[in-house]
C-alpha cells in the first residue's frame, strides 16, 4: 500500500511512498488540513543521496507503531530540499538555533496556524540510541507539550520568529571600502587553516577567497592554504581515483575516508577551483588528472542524452541482487584479498607505494584509495588502476563512453550488471547545480584549451535555455524533460554566471563542436538578469530574495550565507559587476553596490559566513575590462585573472595590442605583451 508520495516527481519523496506514515507533500491542501484539524505539522526535509535520511526512512518511518501515532496526532509533510531550498533554509536556521547544529534529515515541528517552528532535530533513532531518545517517545512528548503548555509554546515560537526575522532584515552599511575587503578576505582564509577534528568538506567558496587573496600579498599563507586545499582534494580519498568524480566529504580530518555520495554541485565547483589553481601557476599533474577523470565520469554517468547533468549518486549500493539493504561505499572500496587475486605482485607493490593499500584497510576492513604524494602517475600504474575500473564496470574506460544509471533501488537490484551494482543516480536536473558544472567546464575548457569540455557545457546550457521556461517564467528542476518548480535566486544567479563564463570561454575557443543558440551568451545572460530583477529584487532592502512572494512561506529570506553551494547574492553581485563591464551599462554596477551594501552588517559582523560576498566585493573594487586582439585572447584566457573580463576588440589602433580599463577610465594603450601584462596585474590590486 503506497501513500500520496507515490505520485511525486522527486526520487527522494518516492523513496517514502511505501512508508505507513500518511505523508503529504508541501502544498496548500496539506497546510489547510493541519489548521482545520489542529494538528501540529511534522516537517521532514532531506534529499535522495543522504545516508542518514535513508537510514531513518528504513527505521522510524517504516515502523507501524510510530506511523499510527504520527497519523493520529500530526500532519506529516515530506520535502525534498533540492526542490525547495527556500523552505530548507528557513527551518534549518530554526533547528540550529534550537539545538546548536543542523543537518539532514531535518525534522521540525510547526504550529499549523502560523508555520512557526517550536521543536526540531536531525536524525531520530527508532529506539533510544546515540544519546538520543527513541522517535515514538519524541512524538508523544511533543504532542503532550503542544496540548498542555500553550504559554511556553508561544514564548518559544516568539523567540524563534524574532531571531529569524532579525536575520532576514539586515542593516545596510556604506561605504564598503578596501579595509572591509581586506578584513573579510583574511577572516575567510583563516577558515581553511582550522585544525579542528571531524569531517572535511571541499568548502570551495573559502578556497576561492584564499586563491584570489594571494595576488595582494604573495607571502601570505593564502598561497599555502589554497594549494593545500587543492592537493587534499586531488590526492585524498574524497576523489574517486579509479572512476573520477568527487565524493561529498570525508568523515575524518585527514581526507581519507569519504561519505561516498557524489553531488553535481561539488564536482562543478571543484573542477573550476582546480582549473583556477592551475591557471594561477600551481601546475600540479594531479590537478589535471582529477579534472580530466571527473569530466570523463560526468560524461559517462551523469549526462542525460538530452545534454543536461544529473543531480547526484547515492553513497550506498547493493553488494549483490539478494542484499536486503545497500552498503555505504560498496561500489568504491577495495578488499585487499581481491587486490591480491587481481594484480601481480609488482602491480600491487606499485599501487601500495602510491596509494593507501593495506591488509587491514582504512574503511571497515576495506581500502579507500588515497594518494601518498603528488606528481605524475606512471603509465604502468594507470594500467593497474584500469584493472580496478574493469572490475567495477566490467569494461575499460575507453570502451565505456556512457553508462546507463540505476534510477532507483529496484533497478539497481534487478538489472543484470556486468560489474558491480552501481549506486542509485538521481536523474533530475537542477538548474543551479547544472550551472555550477557548466561554469567549471567552461573554465577548464579555457585553461586547458579543450573544446570537448566546452561542448559539454554548451549542450547543458542550451538545454536549460530551451526547456526551463514555462509561460515566460524560469523553472528550477526538470524531471525527464518536464520542467517543475519556479526558479529560486540561486538558479538565476548561478545560471547567469554560467552564461557569462561561457561567453568568456567561447572567445578564445570560437569553434565549439556544438552550436549555441542564435543570440550570444551575453545576450542570454542579460535577458535572464532582467527576469531576475523583475521577480526577486528587493526594492526596499537591496539584494535578491530567495523566492518570489508566497503565502506558504514563514518569511522571505535573502540568501547571503555560503553553504555547500555559494550564496546567491554573492554570485549575483559579482555577475552585476561583470555585466556592467561587458555591456558598458553602469546601472548594473549601481545594483551591485546596492546588493553589497545591503549585506554590510553581516559582512562586518560575521565575515566568515559569507566568502562569496567578499569575492564580489573584490570584483567591485578591482574589476577590469581587457579589450584585446584575437591572438592575445588565448594567452590571457589561460591566466588566473579573478576580477577581469575579456572583450574581443577588432578596431585597436595600429601598434596597440590591448586596452586595460579599470573603473571608469582606461590605461595607456599597451603596445607589447610585457606592457599589457604589467597593466593587467597592477590593475587587479589597486585597492
Secondary structure as the mmCIF struct_conf table of DSSP 4:
data_model
#
loop_
_struct_conf.conf_type_id
_struct_conf.id
_struct_conf.beg_label_comp_id
_struct_conf.beg_label_asym_id
_struct_conf.beg_label_seq_id
_struct_conf.end_label_comp_id
_struct_conf.end_label_asym_id
_struct_conf.end_label_seq_id
HELX_RH_3T_P HELX_RH_3T_P1 UNK A 4 UNK A 7
BEND BEND1 UNK A 9 UNK A 9
HELX_RH_AL_P HELX_RH_AL_P1 UNK A 11 UNK A 14
TURN_TY1_P TURN_TY1_P1 UNK A 15 UNK A 18
BEND BEND2 UNK A 19 UNK A 21
STRN STRN1 UNK A 24 UNK A 25
BEND BEND3 UNK A 26 UNK A 27
HELX_RH_AL_P HELX_RH_AL_P2 UNK A 28 UNK A 37
TURN_TY1_P TURN_TY1_P2 UNK A 38 UNK A 38
STRN STRN2 UNK A 40 UNK A 46
TURN_TY1_P TURN_TY1_P3 UNK A 48 UNK A 49
HELX_RH_AL_P HELX_RH_AL_P3 UNK A 51 UNK A 58
TURN_TY1_P TURN_TY1_P4 UNK A 59 UNK A 59
HELX_RH_3T_P HELX_RH_3T_P2 UNK A 60 UNK A 62
HELX_RH_AL_P HELX_RH_AL_P4 UNK A 64 UNK A 73
STRN STRN3 UNK A 74 UNK A 80
TURN_TY1_P TURN_TY1_P5 UNK A 81 UNK A 83
HELX_RH_AL_P HELX_RH_AL_P5 UNK A 85 UNK A 99
BEND BEND4 UNK A 100 UNK A 100
BEND BEND5 UNK A 104 UNK A 105
STRN STRN4 UNK A 106 UNK A 110
TURN_TY1_P TURN_TY1_P6 UNK A 112 UNK A 114
STRN STRN5 UNK A 117 UNK A 121
BEND BEND6 UNK A 122 UNK A 122
BEND BEND7 UNK A 126 UNK A 128
STRN STRN6 UNK A 129 UNK A 129
TURN_TY1_P TURN_TY1_P7 UNK A 130 UNK A 131
STRN STRN7 UNK A 132 UNK A 132
HELX_RH_AL_P HELX_RH_AL_P6 UNK A 135 UNK A 148
HELX_RH_AL_P HELX_RH_AL_P7 UNK A 150 UNK A 168
BEND BEND8 UNK A 169 UNK A 169
HELX_LH_PP_P HELX_LH_PP_P1 UNK A 170 UNK A 172
HELX_RH_AL_P HELX_RH_AL_P8 UNK A 178 UNK A 192
TURN_TY1_P TURN_TY1_P8 UNK A 193 UNK A 193
BEND BEND9 UNK A 197 UNK A 198
STRN STRN8 UNK A 200 UNK A 201
HELX_RH_AL_P HELX_RH_AL_P9 UNK A 204 UNK A 213
TURN_TY1_P TURN_TY1_P9 UNK A 214 UNK A 216
TURN_TY1_P TURN_TY1_P10 UNK A 218 UNK A 219
BEND BEND10 UNK A 220 UNK A 220
HELX_RH_AL_P HELX_RH_AL_P10 UNK A 221 UNK A 235
BEND BEND11 UNK A 236 UNK A 236
TURN_TY1_P TURN_TY1_P11 UNK A 237 UNK A 238
STRN STRN9 UNK A 239 UNK A 239
TURN_TY1_P TURN_TY1_P12 UNK A 241 UNK A 243
STRN STRN10 UNK A 246 UNK A 246
BEND BEND12 UNK A 248 UNK A 248
STRN STRN11 UNK A 249 UNK A 250
BEND BEND13 UNK A 251 UNK A 252
TURN_TY1_P TURN_TY1_P13 UNK A 253 UNK A 254
BEND BEND14 UNK A 255 UNK A 255
BEND BEND15 UNK A 257 UNK A 257
STRN STRN12 UNK A 258 UNK A 259
STRN STRN13 UNK A 262 UNK A 263
HELX_RH_AL_P HELX_RH_AL_P11 UNK A 264 UNK A 279
TURN_TY1_P TURN_TY1_P14 UNK A 280 UNK A 281
HELX_RH_AL_P HELX_RH_AL_P12 UNK A 285 UNK A 301
BEND BEND16 UNK A 302 UNK A 302
STRN STRN14 UNK A 303 UNK A 303
TURN_TY1_P TURN_TY1_P15 UNK A 305 UNK A 306
BEND BEND17 UNK A 307 UNK A 307
STRN STRN15 UNK A 309 UNK A 309
STRN STRN16 UNK A 312 UNK A 313
BEND BEND18 UNK A 315 UNK A 315
STRN STRN17 UNK A 316 UNK A 317
BEND BEND19 UNK A 319 UNK A 320
TURN_TY1_P TURN_TY1_P16 UNK A 321 UNK A 322
BEND BEND20 UNK A 324 UNK A 325
STRN STRN18 UNK A 327 UNK A 328
TURN_TY1_P TURN_TY1_P17 UNK A 329 UNK A 332
STRN STRN19 UNK A 334 UNK A 334
HELX_RH_AL_P HELX_RH_AL_P13 UNK A 336 UNK A 342
BEND BEND21 UNK A 343 UNK A 343
HELX_RH_AL_P HELX_RH_AL_P14 UNK A 345 UNK A 354
STRN STRN20 UNK A 355 UNK A 355
BEND BEND22 UNK A 359 UNK A 360
BEND BEND23 UNK A 362 UNK A 362
STRN STRN21 UNK A 363 UNK A 363
TURN_TY1_P TURN_TY1_P18 UNK A 364 UNK A 365
STRN STRN22 UNK A 366 UNK A 367
STRN STRN23 UNK A 371 UNK A 371
BEND BEND24 UNK A 372 UNK A 373
BEND BEND25 UNK A 375 UNK A 375
HELX_LH_PP_P HELX_LH_PP_P2 UNK A 376 UNK A 378
HELX_RH_AL_P HELX_RH_AL_P15 UNK A 379 UNK A 393
BEND BEND26 UNK A 394 UNK A 395
HELX_RH_3T_P HELX_RH_3T_P3 UNK A 397 UNK A 399
BEND BEND27 UNK A 401 UNK A 401
HELX_LH_PP_P HELX_LH_PP_P3 UNK A 404 UNK A 405
STRN STRN24 UNK A 406 UNK A 406
BEND BEND28 UNK A 408 UNK A 408
HELX_RH_AL_P HELX_RH_AL_P16 UNK A 409 UNK A 414
BEND BEND29 UNK A 415 UNK A 415
BEND BEND30 UNK A 418 UNK A 420
HELX_LH_PP_P HELX_LH_PP_P4 UNK A 421 UNK A 423
STRN STRN25 UNK A 424 UNK A 424
STRN STRN26 UNK A 425 UNK A 426
STRN STRN27 UNK A 429 UNK A 430
HELX_RH_AL_P HELX_RH_AL_P17 UNK A 431 UNK A 448
TURN_TY1_P TURN_TY1_P19 UNK A 449 UNK A 449
HELX_RH_AL_P HELX_RH_AL_P18 UNK A 451 UNK A 467
BEND BEND31 UNK A 468 UNK A 468
STRN STRN28 UNK A 469 UNK A 470
TURN_TY1_P TURN_TY1_P20 UNK A 471 UNK A 472
STRN STRN29 UNK A 473 UNK A 479
TURN_TY1_P TURN_TY1_P21 UNK A 480 UNK A 481
STRN STRN30 UNK A 482 UNK A 486
HELX_RH_AL_P HELX_RH_AL_P19 UNK A 489 UNK A 508
BEND BEND32 UNK A 513 UNK A 514
HELX_LH_PP_P HELX_LH_PP_P5 UNK A 515 UNK A 517
BEND BEND33 UNK A 518 UNK A 519
HELX_RH_AL_P HELX_RH_AL_P20 UNK A 521 UNK A 536
STRN STRN31 UNK A 537 UNK A 537
TURN_TY1_P TURN_TY1_P22 UNK A 539 UNK A 541
BEND BEND34 UNK A 543 UNK A 543
STRN STRN32 UNK A 544 UNK A 544
BEND BEND35 UNK A 546 UNK A 547
TURN_TY1_P TURN_TY1_P23 UNK A 551 UNK A 552
BEND BEND36 UNK A 554 UNK A 554
BEND BEND37 UNK A 563 UNK A 565
HELX_RH_AL_P HELX_RH_AL_P21 UNK A 568 UNK A 583
HELX_RH_AL_P HELX_RH_AL_P22 UNK A 586 UNK A 598
TURN_TY1_P TURN_TY1_P24 UNK A 599 UNK A 599
HELX_RH_AL_P HELX_RH_AL_P23 UNK A 600 UNK A 605
HELX_RH_3T_P HELX_RH_3T_P4 UNK A 607 UNK A 609
HELX_RH_AL_P HELX_RH_AL_P24 UNK A 611 UNK A 622
STRN STRN33 UNK A 624 UNK A 628
HELX_RH_AL_P HELX_RH_AL_P25 UNK A 630 UNK A 637
TURN_TY1_P TURN_TY1_P25 UNK A 638 UNK A 638
BEND BEND38 UNK A 639 UNK A 639
TURN_TY1_P TURN_TY1_P26 UNK A 642 UNK A 643
STRN STRN34 UNK A 644 UNK A 648
BEND BEND39 UNK A 650 UNK A 650
HELX_LH_PP_P HELX_LH_PP_P6 UNK A 652 UNK A 653
TURN_TY1_P TURN_TY1_P27 UNK A 654 UNK A 655
STRN STRN35 UNK A 658 UNK A 662
TURN_TY1_P TURN_TY1_P28 UNK A 663 UNK A 664
STRN STRN36 UNK A 665 UNK A 666
HELX_LH_PP_P HELX_LH_PP_P7 UNK A 667 UNK A 667
BEND BEND40 UNK A 668 UNK A 668
HELX_LH_PP_P HELX_LH_PP_P8 UNK A 669 UNK A 669
STRN STRN37 UNK A 670 UNK A 670
BEND BEND41 UNK A 672 UNK A 672
HELX_RH_AL_P HELX_RH_AL_P26 UNK A 673 UNK A 683
TURN_TY1_P TURN_TY1_P29 UNK A 684 UNK A 685
#
